[in-house]
Amino acid sequence: MKMKKSLALRAMLAKPGIIVAPGVTTALFARLIEDTGFSAQFVTGAGLANIHFGLPDYNLVTMTENLELVKRINDNTTLPLIVDIDNGYGSGVFPPGCGRPGSGGPAVPQTLRPL
């Protein structure tokens, strides 16, 4: 039986060394990265905003849009995903559904939305 993605990511993080996780923005890229032999992938918020919406990385992609794109990527790879969830969508608590895609784990950058 295959290890859950979240457990696989935790096991990788527990080992010494660096995890090389290429940035992924689409389900096709996720498949190509997996086929190349990497052990994890990083879903980049800037990449999602740029590729799917033609927007800059200024936290303009909504939580719902982000989760839907991550679900599509996650459904097309067996690798764990580290997911950029922008600024956490307004609270110190991870957004509802953040763990539901079974992606592995969220990443919340230490930035604030411009006023």
C-alpha positions in Angstrom: 0.0 0.0 0.0 1.3 3.4 -1.0 2.1 5.9 1.8 -0.3 8.9 2.1 1.2 12.1 0.5 1.2 14.0 3.8 3.1 11.1 5.5 5.5 10.9 2.6 6.3 14.6 2.9 6.7 14.4 6.6 9.2 11.5 6.2 11.1 13.6 3.6 11.2 16.6 6.0 12.5 14.4 8.8 15.6 13.4 6.9 18.7 15.6 6.7 19.3 17.4 3.4 17.4 19.4 0.9 14.2 18.5 -0.8 14.2 19.5 -4.5 10.6 20.3 -5.4 10.2 21.9 -8.8 7.5 24.5 -9.2 4.3 23.1 -10.8 1.3 25.1 -12.2 -0.7 22.5 -14.2 -1.7 18.9 -14.1 0.4 18.2 -17.2 3.5 19.8 -15.6 2.9 17.6 -12.5 2.9 14.5 -14.6 6.1 15.5 -16.4 7.9 16.4 -13.1 6.9 13.0 -11.6 8.1 11.2 -14.7 11.4 13.0 -14.4 12.0 11.3 -11.0 11.5 14.1 -8.4 10.1 13.1 -5.0 7.9 16.2 -4.4 6.5 19.2 -6.1 5.8 22.9 -5.1 2.6 24.5 -6.3 3.6 28.1 -6.8 1.1 30.8 -6.1 2.7 33.1 -8.6 2.6 30.4 -11.2 -1.1 29.7 -10.7 -1.9 33.4 -10.9 0.3 34.0 -14.0 -0.6 30.8 -16.0 -4.3 30.5 -15.2 -5.4 34.1 -14.8 -2.8 36.3 -16.4 -2.4 38.1 -13.0 0.7 39.1 -11.1 1.5 37.5 -7.7 -0.4 40.0 -5.5 -2.8 37.6 -3.7 -5.5 38.1 -6.3 -6.4 34.4 -6.7 -9.2 33.4 -4.3 -9.0 30.5 -1.9 -11.6 28.7 -3.9 -9.7 29.2 -7.2 -6.5 28.1 -5.6 -8.0 24.9 -4.1 -9.7 23.9 -7.4 -6.4 24.3 -9.2 -4.4 22.4 -6.5 -7.0 19.6 -6.6 -6.6 19.2 -10.4 -2.8 19.0 -10.0 -3.0 16.7 -7.0 -5.3 14.3 -8.8 -2.7 13.9 -11.6 0.3 13.0 -9.5 1.3 10.5 -6.8 3.9 12.9 -5.4 3.3 15.1 -2.4 2.7 18.7 -3.1 3.9 21.7 -1.0 1.3 24.3 -1.7 1.7 28.1 -1.7 -1.5 29.4 -0.1 -0.6 33.0 -0.5 -1.2 34.9 2.7 -3.4 32.3 4.4 -6.6 33.9 3.2 -7.1 36.3 6.1 -6.4 34.4 9.3 -3.8 32.5 11.2 -5.8 29.3 10.6 -5.3 27.3 7.4 -8.2 27.8 5.1 -11.0 25.2 5.1 -10.2 22.5 2.7 -6.5 23.2 2.7 -5.7 19.6 3.7 -8.6 18.0 1.9 -6.9 17.6 -1.5 -4.4 15.3 0.2 -1.6 17.3 -1.2 0.9 17.0 1.5 1.2 20.4 3.1 0.6 24.1 2.9 3.2 26.9 2.7 2.3 30.3 3.9 4.8 33.0 2.9 5.5 35.8 5.5 4.1 38.6 3.4 1.1 40.9 3.9 -1.4 42.0 1.2 -0.7 45.5 0.0 -3.1 48.0 1.4 
